Amino acid sequence: MATWTAAQIPDLAGRTAVVTGANSGLGYETAKALARHGATVVMACRDDGRCTAAADAVREAAPSARLEPSLLDLADLDAVRAFARDVGARHGTLDILVNNAGVMAPPRRATTQQGFELQLGTNHLGHFALTGLLLPLLMRTPGSRVVTVSSIAHEGGRIDFDDLQQERGYAPYGAYSATKLANLLFMLELDRRLRLASAAPISVAAHPGFSNTNLQAAGPFLGAKPVSAWLTLAGVRLIGQPAEEGAEPQLYAATAPGVQGGDYFGPNHRIRGHPAPSRMAPRARDQVTASRLWDVSKQLTAVDIDSVIAGHRGATPG
């Protein structure tokens, strides 16, 4: 693959994108780049003030940007449903969904509005539900893409169905790695099911390598401030690549010609560099685990993506 940068994003005029976590870091850079190239970007953010400020900053960089700052708390499935209904009311189609937002390694176990472990509930279940609820729009859009953002941390992840909510033994970074593995299991299972249905969207994934964003600080600094959090933050500041570069793999996945369902992209030098195909841990390709996680996720979120795929003609977000 030749060196690729965001400058090579094709003209996106007339296309609509949803980017979660768009107020900062990778999400902000992704929203800005898509808007610069003509897309209407729904900037999905948890905080209204930060979302408005981020949209203002994008407009300064790209005065012609078409932006829709929107509230989305992935840690509340009721909020996810409300967001999907709002997007469906404003848009009849959706070209790009970037499942970018995330929580990383809070030092103490926390839970979502529905009682799920915070990282699982936000990083995986929230995006699982959002994808299912927006899938009717994606189904009606030729060439649409669902981009799920994972991490090289997935390589150390394990899906423990006997303690999925980390109730018996919470390990901050272990829980984070498990959610990043879940992201890839979901991406590939969604790709498999969309292919079987000959559906329009493709499901792909990306990771940013080691990027200098506030993700590494926001989670570990919730509550206590352990030494590990300070060390992580120092490492990010020292060797992490800028967020603008870290966003390139997910921008490539979202816009580059020739991307196929099931593809996974990251920096070509693993932790930094330009977009290139990236390797997955073997357990990310375990179809038995992926199918089981899919079924559990359907049950926990009450979002039946299989029914959406089977009956996508005429469906609307709910």
Secondary structure, DSSP 4 states (H G I P E B T S, - for coil): -----GGGPPP-TT-EEEEETTTSHHHHHHHHHHHHTT-EEEEEES-HHHHHHHHHHHHHH-TT-EEEEEE--TT-HHHHHHHHHHHHHH-S--SEEEE-------SS--B-TTS-BHHIIIIIIIHHHHHHHHHHHHHTSTT-EEEEE--GGGGG----GGGTT--S---HHHHHHHHHHHHHHHHHHHHHHHHHTT-S-EEEEE---SEESSHHHHTTTSS---HHHHHHHHHHHHHPEEHHHHTHHHHHHHH-TT--TT-EEEETTSSSSSEEE----GGGG-HHHHHHHHHHHHHHHT--HHHHHHT-TT----
